[in-house]
Amino acid sequence: MQKDSKKGSDAFSSAHISQVSHSTARKKIEVKVALLEYWGRTGVPWKRDVEGKYVFDQNGQKILEHVPDSENEVRRWKQTDNSDGIIAQALNEMLQQELIQPDHVDAFGSYDAAALTPGGIQKIRNKEEKAHYFTLKQNLNRALEILKATKKRQFESENKQGLISELNSRLKTVDRQRESAALQSLADRKELRALLAKWKETEEKYMRREKEMKALLAEKDEQIALLDAKVRDLVKERQKVIGLNNTKGSPNET
């Protein structure tokens, strides 16, 4: 009789522990899926240093905060994988928007490797709990795909802004070159007029110099025409890039 009672007690204890374990794992998965979905909509924050300045890679491109790319990476994802306070800030925003429950805030952490595997889910006896885990797995994979596309859009948008800045810089350089050529041409024309006033003194010398100056002016005019064409092309290219940027838009930075 006592043995039967002990067996029943052990079975109850084992079932209780299993239930608590599933509940804890479920909250950890739910909060991570919710955060991935949230950043998939709002955009992944750009990484900043302790002074709040953006962090750039060796190519001069801004770096996004860490986000996992697979189920296994999601399982191991910890708050320390990101900049200090980034996860806490996002969870607080989600809590204020009622996207998560208060008990999810402290649940962010790693969970058992088998939690979302087919075998692990099949071991869950409660049908509703099992169905919920299958749904979590589907939502997680969908969130990862959406987040992948979101990161791509963020990088594309950032690169377009950089390209626009580069084109603006090149446009200013060509403008300065054109202005310099125009001023030089004006000075050359003044010199030509001065020479024409003295043509009677040395007609032979003047004729030779006039030929040289006309050739020089022709070269300057050709340079100006080429620079004007470059300016027009750069203006068109800049407008095209700005148009594409306005059409696609970009997620808000955090």
C-alpha positions as CSV (number, residue, x, y, z in Angstrom):
1,M,0.0,0.0,0.0
2,Q,2.8,2.4,1.0
3,K,4.8,1.4,-2.1
4,D,1.8,2.2,-4.3
5,S,1.4,5.5,-2.5
6,K,5.1,6.3,-3.0
7,K,4.8,5.5,-6.7
8,G,1.9,7.8,-7.1
9,S,3.7,10.5,-5.3
10,D,6.8,10.1,-7.5
11,A,4.7,10.2,-10.6
12,F,2.9,13.4,-9.5
13,S,6.3,15.0,-8.6
14,S,7.7,14.0,-12.0
15,A,4.7,15.4,-13.8
16,H,4.8,18.6,-11.8
17,I,8.5,19.1,-12.6
18,S,7.9,18.4,-16.2
19,Q,5.1,20.9,-16.3
20,V,7.2,23.6,-14.6
21,S,10.0,22.9,-17.0
22,H,7.7,23.3,-20.1
23,S,6.2,26.4,-18.7
24,T,9.7,28.0,-18.2
25,A,10.9,27.0,-21.6
26,R,7.7,28.2,-23.2
27,K,8.1,31.7,-21.7
28,K,11.7,31.9,-22.9
29,I,10.7,30.9,-26.4
30,E,7.6,33.2,-26.4
31,V,9.6,36.3,-25.4
32,K,12.3,35.7,-28.0
33,V,9.8,35.1,-30.8
34,A,7.9,38.3,-29.7
35,L,11.2,40.3,-29.8
36,L,12.2,38.9,-33.3
37,E,8.7,39.8,-34.6
38,Y,9.0,43.3,-33.0
39,W,12.4,44.0,-34.6
40,G,11.1,42.5,-37.8
41,R,8.4,45.3,-37.9
42,T,10.4,48.2,-36.4
43,G,13.9,47.4,-37.6
44,V,16.9,46.1,-35.8
45,P,18.7,48.8,-33.7
46,W,22.0,50.0,-35.0
47,K,24.9,49.2,-32.7
48,R,26.3,52.1,-30.6
49,D,29.3,52.5,-28.4
50,V,29.3,53.6,-24.7
51,E,29.1,57.2,-25.9
52,G,26.0,56.6,-28.0
53,K,27.9,56.9,-31.3
54,Y,27.3,54.5,-34.1
55,V,29.7,51.6,-34.6
56,F,31.1,51.0,-38.1
57,D,32.8,48.0,-39.7
58,Q,36.2,48.1,-41.5
59,N,34.3,49.2,-44.7
60,G,32.7,52.2,-43.0
61,Q,29.3,50.6,-42.8
62,K,27.1,50.8,-39.7
63,I,26.7,47.6,-37.7
64,L,23.4,46.2,-36.5
65,E,22.8,44.8,-33.1
66,H,23.2,41.0,-32.8
67,V,20.2,39.0,-33.9
68,P,20.1,35.2,-34.3
69,D,19.7,33.6,-37.8
70,S,18.6,30.1,-36.9
71,E,16.6,28.2,-34.3
72,N,19.8,27.0,-32.6
73,E,21.1,30.6,-32.3
74,V,17.8,31.7,-30.9
75,R,18.0,29.0,-28.3
76,R,21.4,30.2,-27.1
77,W,20.6,33.9,-27.4
78,K,21.4,35.8,-24.2
79,Q,21.1,39.5,-23.3
80,T,24.9,39.7,-23.1
81,D,25.1,39.0,-26.8
82,N,23.9,42.5,-27.4
83,S,25.0,46.0,-26.3
84,D,24.2,46.7,-22.6
85,G,20.5,47.5,-22.1
86,I,19.4,46.9,-25.7
87,I,17.3,43.8,-24.9
88,A,15.9,45.3,-21.7
89,Q,14.9,48.5,-23.6
90,A,13.1,46.5,-26.3
91,L,11.3,44.3,-23.8
92,N,10.1,47.4,-21.9
93,E,8.8,49.0,-25.1
94,M,7.0,45.7,-25.9
95,L,5.6,45.5,-22.4
96,Q,4.2,49.1,-22.7
97,Q,2.6,48.1,-26.0
98,E,1.2,45.0,-24.3
99,L,3.0,42.7,-26.8
100,I,4.3,40.6,-23.9
101,Q,3.3,39.8,-20.3
102,P,5.2,41.1,-17.3
103,D,6.5,37.6,-16.5
104,H,8.1,37.5,-19.9
105,V,10.5,40.3,-19.2
106,D,12.7,38.2,-16.9
107,A,12.3,35.1,-18.9
108,F,14.8,36.0,-21.7
109,G,17.5,33.3,-21.7
110,S,18.7,30.0,-23.2
111,Y,16.4,26.9,-23.1
112,D,16.8,23.2,-23.6
113,A,18.0,22.1,-27.1
114,A,15.1,19.7,-27.5
115,A,12.4,22.1,-26.7
116,L,11.4,22.9,-30.3
117,T,12.6,19.7,-31.9
118,P,9.9,17.4,-33.3
119,G,10.9,14.7,-30.8
120,G,10.8,17.1,-27.9
121,I,7.4,18.4,-28.8
122,Q,6.0,14.9,-29.3
123,K,7.0,14.1,-25.7
124,I,4.6,16.7,-24.4
125,R,1.5,14.9,-23.2
126,N,-0.9,17.8,-22.9
127,K,-2.5,18.3,-26.4
128,E,-3.0,22.0,-26.0
129,E,0.5,22.5,-24.8
130,K,1.9,20.4,-27.7
131,A,-0.2,22.4,-30.2
132,H,1.2,25.6,-28.7
133,Y,4.8,24.5,-29.1
134,F,4.1,23.6,-32.8
135,T,2.7,27.1,-33.3
136,L,5.7,28.7,-31.5
137,K,8.1,26.8,-33.9
138,Q,6.2,28.0,-36.9
139,N,6.1,31.6,-35.6
140,L,9.8,31.5,-34.8
141,N,10.8,30.4,-38.3
142,R,8.5,33.0,-39.9
143,A,9.9,35.7,-37.7
144,L,13.5,34.7,-38.7
145,E,12.6,35.0,-42.4
146,I,10.9,38.4,-41.9
147,L,13.9,39.6,-39.8
148,K,16.3,38.6,-42.6
149,A,14.3,40.7,-45.1
150,T,14.2,43.6,-42.6
151,K,18.0,43.6,-42.1
152,K,18.5,43.5,-45.9
153,R,16.2,46.6,-46.3
154,Q,18.0,48.4,-43.5
155,F,21.5,47.8,-45.1
156,E,20.2,48.8,-48.6
157,S,18.7,52.0,-47.2
158,E,21.9,52.8,-45.3
159,N,24.0,52.2,-48.4
160,K,21.7,54.4,-50.5
161,Q,22.2,57.2,-48.0
162,G,26.0,56.7,-48.3
163,L,25.8,56.7,-52.1
164,I,23.8,60.0,-52.1
165,S,26.4,61.6,-49.8
166,E,29.2,60.4,-52.1
167,L,27.4,61.7,-55.2
168,N,26.9,65.1,-53.5
169,S,30.6,65.3,-52.7
170,R,31.5,64.4,-56.3
171,L,29.1,67.0,-57.5
172,K,30.7,69.7,-55.4
173,T,34.1,68.7,-56.7
174,V,33.1,69.0,-60.3
175,D,31.4,72.3,-59.6
176,R,34.6,73.7,-58.2
177,Q,36.5,72.4,-61.2
178,R,34.1,74.1,-63.5
179,E,34.2,77.3,-61.6
180,S,38.0,77.3,-61.7
181,A,38.0,76.6,-65.5
182,A,35.5,79.4,-66.1
183,L,37.7,81.9,-64.1
184,Q,40.8,80.8,-66.0
185,S,38.9,81.3,-69.2
186,L,37.9,84.8,-68.2
187,A,41.5,85.7,-67.3
188,D,42.6,84.3,-70.7
189,R,40.0,86.4,-72.5
190,K,41.1,89.6,-70.7
191,E,44.7,88.8,-71.7
192,L,43.5,88.4,-75.3
193,R,41.8,91.8,-75.3
194,A,44.9,93.4,-74.0
195,L,46.9,91.8,-76.8
196,L,44.4,93.0,-79.4
197,A,44.9,96.6,-78.2
198,K,48.6,96.3,-78.9
199,W,48.4,94.5,-82.2
200,K,49.7,97.5,-84.2
201,E,53.0,97.4,-82.3
202,T,54.0,93.9,-83.2
203,E,51.5,92.6,-85.8
204,E,53.5,89.4,-86.5
205,K,53.9,88.7,-82.8
206,Y,50.3,89.3,-82.2
207,M,49.1,87.0,-85.0
208,R,51.2,84.2,-83.5
209,R,49.9,84.8,-80.0
210,E,46.3,85.2,-81.1
211,K,46.5,81.7,-82.7
212,E,47.9,80.3,-79.5
213,M,45.2,81.9,-77.3
214,K,42.3,80.8,-79.5
215,A,43.6,77.2,-79.3
216,L,43.8,77.6,-75.5
217,L,40.3,79.0,-75.3
218,A,39.0,76.2,-77.4
219,E,40.5,73.7,-75.1
220,K,39.1,75.5,-72.1
221,D,35.6,75.7,-73.7
222,E,35.9,71.9,-74.3
223,Q,36.8,71.3,-70.7
224,I,33.9,73.4,-69.5
225,A,31.5,71.5,-71.8
226,L,32.8,68.2,-70.5
227,L,32.4,69.3,-66.9
228,D,28.8,70.6,-67.6
229,A,28.0,67.2,-69.0
230,K,29.4,65.5,-65.9
231,V,27.3,67.8,-63.7
232,R,24.2,66.9,-65.5
233,D,24.9,63.2,-65.3
234,L,25.6,63.4,-61.6
235,V,22.4,65.4,-60.9
236,K,20.4,62.8,-62.8
237,E,22.0,59.9,-60.9
238,R,21.5,61.6,-57.6
239,Q,17.8,62.2,-58.3
240,K,17.4,58.6,-59.4
241,V,18.9,57.3,-56.1
242,I,16.8,59.8,-54.1
243,G,13.7,58.6,-55.9
244,L,14.4,54.9,-55.2
245,N,15.1,55.7,-51.5
246,N,11.7,57.6,-51.2
247,T,9.9,54.7,-52.9
248,K,11.2,51.9,-50.6
249,G,11.5,53.9,-47.4
250,S,13.4,52.7,-44.3
251,P,12.7,51.4,-40.8
252,N,13.1,53.8,-37.9
253,E,16.4,53.6,-36.1
254,T,16.5,52.8,-32.5
